[in-house]
């Protein structure tokens, strides 16, 4: 199985400039690869990057930095492409995985483009509902849903709640019975498929917190218990094998095992599995060398895999569902930082690495610290013909692991006040942001036709102090 890791591991010290490919020309250094950058990204006549027709210098001046800038048309196109591709192979509904990044504006956009919304907490549910997402188009996940969260989901008429444990069965049944409704549920199964991705985002192997094991019979036992409860309606099975997956091979093994479970449930319990949700996990390009499978090709391969396996097991083809998140919002946004300090540091054998400190860091992008994730970064406020210099882009936090881009070639004339842009930061950056060192979290804006719309305003120190009763 060929799958891309969340971020390749690095040695503690890159001992040679050859560790990352050196650009061969100024044109290459200034280039914006369409494989990585939002579809509207371009350099204008002054060499500054524009997103959605908005000059990043103007956006930074108006909203401050760090700043997340979304290409709204790119976001909409990706949502639309996923819906069309997966509906085309029999998907009942494609859900946007809200954990990647959620605001009311994002929820409205994906809903406008025909997607449902997959939430994993009461907070995400509240945002989706505030945005006007119909309850029946919402799916709720969670390995430890509280009774309050379950009750809120039932009250909102959530279309699917995913059963992740035997405790879930009892709690959801109780909440539905008290509300006088029959709640549709899916059973999340762990199928023993470990996607070749980072350990922390692989989710279908046995030794982890999500789902009910197929090999132990727990998944089938959950189905038996659900069938006995009049307030629950089993609609199907759910499987998710991990994130940042670059081809359909892992889905092939997972689908085979889930379809086999569906066949056994039919044979032994007489219950037809009408829906199969294969989760999300489709990968994106963080570097130009990354090569995720095209969405149409991925959808066609997965649909063919499930169809063949159902035919082999002699059961009807279930309706499919999918939950892309990163693949929709990830490539559609960039983060703009201002350079503060440029510090050359001598390494062994006379080599020099230049540390470029920016005004954000692990508080707005924890993925490099968590996963050794790699990113593409360029000088955004101008073009440069200076020779490339091997740099490490770092944040301003009191942590040596506060790294934004571990190894990057940037112009040798980089100076304080320049703007850098980091590509593919729409997913799991602002959504995982923190206030470490009491840094207010950045604003998020969308750019379209030369205009900006605020998705999230920048936090202020007053926002932070408001939580402190002694302030």
C-alpha positions in Angstrom: 0.0 0.0 0.0 1.4 3.4 -1.0 0.3 6.1 1.3 1.8 9.4 2.3 2.9 10.1 5.9 1.6 13.2 7.7 5.1 14.5 7.7 8.4 12.7 7.0 10.8 12.5 10.0 13.9 14.7 10.0 17.2 14.3 11.7 17.7 16.7 14.6 20.3 18.6 12.5 20.5 18.9 8.8 24.2 18.7 8.3 24.4 19.5 4.6 22.7 22.0 2.3 21.8 19.1 0.1 19.2 17.9 2.6 16.6 19.8 0.6 16.8 20.6 -3.1 18.3 24.0 -3.7 16.4 26.1 -6.3 18.4 26.5 -9.5 17.1 30.0 -10.3 15.4 33.0 -8.9 12.3 32.1 -11.0 12.2 28.7 -9.3 12.6 30.4 -5.8 9.7 32.7 -6.5 7.4 30.2 -8.2 4.1 29.2 -6.8 3.4 25.5 -7.7 -0.2 25.0 -8.6 0.0 21.5 -7.0 0.4 23.2 -3.6 -1.0 26.8 -3.7 -4.7 27.8 -4.0 -6.0 28.0 -7.5 -6.0 31.8 -7.6 -2.6 32.3 -6.1 -0.4 34.5 -8.3 2.3 37.1 -8.1 1.2 40.6 -9.3 3.2 43.1 -11.2 5.0 44.2 -8.0 5.9 40.6 -7.1 3.5 40.3 -4.2 1.3 37.3 -3.9 -2.4 37.7 -4.5 -5.1 35.3 -3.3 -8.6 35.7 -4.7 -7.4 39.0 -6.2 -6.4 40.3 -2.8 -2.8 41.4 -2.3 -1.4 39.7 0.8 0.3 43.0 1.8 -3.1 44.7 1.9 -4.7 41.9 3.9 -1.8 41.9 6.4 -2.1 45.6 6.8 -5.8 45.4 7.4 -6.1 42.3 9.6 -2.6 41.9 11.0 -0.4 38.9 11.0 -0.3 35.9 11.4 -3.3 35.7 9.1 -5.1 32.8 7.4 -6.3 33.7 3.9 -8.7 31.4 2.2 -9.3 31.4 -1.6 -13.1 31.1 -1.4 -13.6 30.0 -5.0 -11.0 27.3 -4.5 -12.8 26.1 -1.3 -16.1 26.0 -3.1 -14.7 24.2 -6.1 -13.1 21.5 -3.9 -16.4 20.9 -2.0 -18.3 20.7 -5.2 -15.8 18.3 -6.8 -15.9 15.9 -3.9 -19.7 15.9 -3.9 -19.9 15.2 -7.6 -17.2 12.6 -7.6 -18.6 10.5 -4.7 -22.3 10.9 -5.5 -21.3 9.7 -8.9 -20.2 6.3 -7.4 -23.3 5.9 -5.2 -22.7 8.1 -2.2 -25.9 9.0 -0.3 -24.2 12.0 1.2 -20.7 13.5 1.4 -20.1 15.1 4.8 -17.5 17.8 5.4 -15.3 16.8 8.3 -15.7 19.9 10.5 -12.7 19.1 12.7 -10.4 20.2 9.9 -11.7 23.8 10.2 -15.1 25.1 11.1 -16.8 28.5 11.2 -20.4 29.4 10.5 -19.2 30.8 7.1 -17.4 27.5 6.2 -20.5 25.5 7.3 -22.7 27.6 5.0 -20.3 27.3 2.1 -20.0 23.5 2.2 -23.8 23.2 2.7 -24.4 25.5 -0.3 -22.2 23.2 -2.4 -24.3 20.2 -1.4 -22.3 18.6 1.5 -23.5 17.6 4.9 -21.4 18.3 8.0 -19.6 15.7 10.2 -19.2 17.0 13.8 -17.2 15.5 16.6 -18.3 17.6 19.6 -21.1 19.6 21.0 -19.3 22.7 20.1 -18.9 21.8 16.4 -22.6 20.8 16.5 -23.6 24.2 17.8 -21.6 26.0 15.1 -23.2 23.9 12.4 -26.7 24.5 13.7 -26.0 28.2 14.2 -25.0 28.3 10.5 -28.3 26.8 9.5 -27.2 23.4 8.5 -30.3 21.1 8.6 -30.1 18.5 11.3 -30.7 15.6 8.9 -27.5 16.6 7.0 -25.3 16.4 10.1 -23.4 13.3 11.3 -22.0 13.1 14.9 -18.8 11.3 15.9 -17.0 11.0 19.2 -15.4 8.3 21.2 -16.6 9.8 24.5 -19.8 11.7 23.7 -21.4 13.2 26.8 -25.1 12.8 27.6 -25.4 16.5 27.0 -23.9 16.2 23.5 -26.0 13.2 22.7 -29.2 15.0 23.9 -28.3 18.1 21.8 -27.8 15.9 18.7 -31.1 14.0 19.2 -33.0 17.3 19.8 -31.4 18.8 16.7 -32.6 15.8 14.6 -29.1 14.8 13.6 -29.3 12.4 10.7 -26.7 10.0 11.9 -24.9 9.4 15.3 -22.0 7.1 15.1 -21.9 4.4 17.8 -18.3 4.1 19.0 -18.8 1.9 22.1 -21.3 -0.2 24.0 -21.8 2.8 26.3 -22.8 4.9 23.3 -25.6 2.3 22.5 -27.1 2.8 26.0 -26.8 6.6 26.1 -28.1 7.2 22.6 -31.0 4.9 23.1 -31.9 6.5 26.4 -31.7 10.1 25.0 -33.8 9.1 21.9 -36.4 7.3 24.1 -36.8 10.3 26.4 -37.2 12.5 23.3 -39.8 10.2 21.8 -37.9 9.7 18.6 -36.1 6.9 16.7 -32.5 7.8 16.2 -30.6 6.6 13.2 -27.1 5.3 14.0 -24.0 3.8 12.4 -21.6 1.4 14.1 -18.0 2.4 13.8 -15.9 -0.7 13.2 -12.1 -1.1 13.5 -11.1 -3.4 10.7 -7.4 -4.0 11.5 -6.1 -1.9 8.6 -3.3 0.4 9.6 -2.8 3.1 7.0 0.8 3.9 6.4 0.5 7.4 7.8 1.7 9.0 11.0 0.9 6.9 14.1 -1.2 9.6 15.6 -3.6 9.9 12.6 -3.9 6.2 11.7 -7.3 5.1 13.1 -8.3 1.6 12.1 -5.7 -0.6 13.7 -6.8 -2.5 16.8 -4.8 -0.8 19.5 -6.5 2.6 19.6 -9.4 4.4 21.0 -11.9 4.5 18.1 -14.6 2.1 17.2 -15.6 -1.5 17.9 -13.3 -4.4 16.9 -14.3 -6.7 14.0 -11.8 -9.4 15.1 -13.2 -9.6 18.6 -16.9 -9.6 17.5 -17.6 -6.4 19.3 -19.0 -4.7 16.2 -21.5 -7.5 15.6 -22.5 -7.5 19.3 -23.2 -3.8 19.1 -25.5 -4.5 16.1 -27.4 -7.1 18.2 -27.9 -4.7 21.0 -29.1 -1.9 18.8 -31.6 -4.2 17.1 -33.2 -4.8 20.5 -33.8 -1.2 21.2 -36.9 0.4 19.7 -35.5 3.9 20.0 -32.5 3.1 17.7 -32.5 2.4 13.9 -29.3 0.8 12.6 -28.6 2.4 9.2 -25.1 1.0 8.5 -21.5 0.7 9.3 -18.7 3.2 9.5 -15.0 2.8 8.9 -12.1 5.3 8.9 -8.5 4.1 8.4 -6.6 7.3 8.9 -5.6 10.6 7.3 -3.4 11.9 4.6 -3.8 8.8 2.4 -2.6 9.0 -1.2 -4.3 6.1 -2.9 -7.1 3.6 -2.6 -5.2 0.6 -1.5 -6.0 0.9 2.2 -9.6 1.5 1.4 -9.6 -1.8 -0.6 -8.6 -3.9 2.4 -10.9 -1.9 4.7 -13.9 -2.2 2.4 -13.4 -5.9 2.0 -13.5 -6.4 5.7 -16.5 -4.1 6.4 -18.5 -5.7 3.6 -17.6 -9.1 5.1 -19.0 -7.9 8.4 -22.2 -6.7 6.6 -22.6 -10.1 5.0 -22.2 -11.9 8.4 -24.8 -9.5 10.0 -27.2 -10.4 7.3 -26.6 -14.2 7.5 -26.6 -14.4 11.3 -29.0 -11.6 12.3 -31.1 -11.0 9.2 -30.3 -7.3 9.3 -29.4 -5.6 6.0 -26.6 -3.0 6.2 -28.0 -0.3 4.0 -25.2 2.2 4.3 -21.4 2.1 4.4 -19.5 5.2 5.5 -15.8 4.8 4.6 -14.8 8.0 6.4 -12.3 10.4 5.0 -8.5 10.7 5.0 -7.9 11.7 1.4 -4.5 13.3 1.2 -3.3 16.7 -0.1 0.0 18.0 -1.5 2.0 20.0 1.1 5.1 19.9 -1.2 5.3 20.0 -4.9 6.7 16.4 -4.9 3.5 15.1 -3.2 1.2 13.2 -5.5 -2.3 12.6 -4.1 -4.7 10.7 -6.3 -7.2 12.9 -8.2 -10.6 13.0 -6.4 -12.5 11.6 -9.4 -10.0 8.7 -9.8 -10.1 8.0 -6.0 -13.9 7.9 -6.0 -14.1 5.6 -9.0 -11.6 3.2 -7.5 -13.3 3.1 -4.1 -16.7 2.6 -5.7 -15.4 -0.2 -7.9 -13.8 -1.8 -4.8 -17.0 -1.8 -2.8 -19.1 -3.0 -5.7 -16.9 -6.0 -6.5 -16.7 -7.0 -2.8 -20.4 -6.8 -2.4 -20.9 -9.0 -5.5 -18.3 -11.5 -4.1 -20.2 -11.7 -0.8 -23.6 -11.9 -2.5 -25.1 -8.8 -0.8 -26.7 -5.7 -2.3 -24.5 -2.7 -2.8 -25.1 -0.3 0.1 -25.4 3.4 -0.2 -22.0 5.0 0.4 -21.0 8.0 2.5 -17.7 9.8 2.9 -16.2 12.5 5.1 -13.4 14.6 3.5 -12.1 17.5 5.5 -8.5 18.3 4.9 -8.9 17.6 1.2 -11.5 20.4 1.0 -10.1 23.2 3.2 -6.4 22.3 3.4 -5.1 23.5 0.0 -7.5 26.5 -0.1 -5.7 28.6 2.5 -2.3 30.1 3.2 -0.9 31.6 6.4 0.8 35.0 6.1 3.5 35.8 8.6 5.7 38.9 9.1 9.5 38.3 9.5 10.9 39.6 12.8 14.4 38.3 13.3 16.9 36.8 10.8 19.7 35.0 12.5 22.5 33.1 10.8 23.8 30.2 12.9 27.0 28.4 12.2 26.8 24.6 12.1 29.5 21.9 11.8 32.1 22.2 9.0 31.5 25.9 8.5 27.9 25.4 7.3 25.3 28.1 8.1 21.6 27.8 8.7 19.6 31.0 8.8 16.8 31.0 11.5 13.9 33.2 10.3 11.6 34.1 13.2 8.0 35.0 12.4 5.3 36.5 14.5 3.3 33.2 15.0 4.4 29.6 15.3 3.2 26.5 17.1 0.2 28.5 18.5 -1.2 28.7 15.0 0.4 25.6 13.4 1.1 22.8 15.8 1.4 20.2 13.0 5.2 20.5 12.5 5.8 20.0 16.2 3.3 17.1 16.4 3.9 15.3 13.2 7.2 16.7 11.8 4.9 17.9 9.0 6.5 19.6 6.0 5.3 22.8 4.3 6.0 25.0 1.3 7.0 28.6 2.2 7.9 31.6 0.0 8.6 35.2 0.3 5.1 36.7 -0.2 5.5 40.5 -0.2 7.9 40.8 -3.1 10.1 38.8 -5.5 13.8 38.5 -5.0 16.8 37.7 -7.2 19.1 37.1 -4.3 20.8 33.7 -3.9 18.9 31.1 -2.0 19.7 30.6 1.6 19.0 27.5 3.6 16.5 28.6 6.3 14.5 27.3 9.2 11.3 29.2 9.7 10.5 29.3 13.4 7.9 30.9 15.7 8.2 33.2 18.6 7.3 30.8 21.4 9.5 29.7 24.2 10.1 26.2 22.8 13.0 24.9 20.7 10.4 22.8 18.9 8.5 25.8 17.8 9.2 25.3 14.0 6.9 26.2 11.2 9.0 25.0 8.2 12.0 22.9 9.2 14.0 23.2 6.0 13.4 25.8 3.3 15.3 27.8 0.7 14.5 31.5 0.9 16.1 34.6 -0.6 19.4 35.6 0.9 18.2 39.2 1.3 15.2 38.3 3.5 14.8 41.0 6.2 12.6 42.0 9.1 9.3 43.3 7.8 9.1 40.9 4.9 6.0 38.7 4.6 6.2 35.0 4.2 3.3 32.7 3.0 3.0 29.1 4.0 0.8 27.0 1.7 -1.8 24.4 2.5 -2.7 25.5 6.0 -6.4 25.5 5.8 -6.8 22.2 7.7 -5.8 21.5 11.3 -3.9 24.8 11.8 -6.4 27.4 13.0 -8.7 24.6 14.3 -5.8 23.3 16.6 -4.6 26.8 17.5 -3.8 27.7 21.1 -3.0 30.8 23.2 0.4 29.5 24.3 2.5 32.3 25.7 -0.8 34.3 25.7 -0.7 35.0 22.0 -4.1 35.8 20.6 -5.2 33.5 17.8 -5.0 34.9 14.3 -7.9 36.1 12.1 -9.2 34.1 9.2 -10.4 35.8 6.1 -11.7 34.7 2.7 -10.7 36.4 -0.5 -12.8 36.5 -3.6 -13.0 38.9 -6.6 -10.6 41.3 -4.8 -12.7 41.5 -1.7 -12.2 40.0 1.8 -14.8 38.5 4.2 -13.9 37.8 7.8 -14.4 34.2 8.8 -13.0 34.7 12.3 -11.8 38.0 13.7 -8.4 38.2 15.4 -8.5 37.6 19.1 -7.3 40.5 21.4 -5.7 40.5 24.7 -9.0 41.7 26.1 -10.6 38.5 24.9 -8.0 36.5 26.8 -8.2 38.6 29.9 -11.9 38.4 30.0 -11.6 34.7 31.0 -9.5 35.6 34.0 -11.7 36.7 37.0 -8.8 38.3 38.7 -7.8 40.5 35.8 
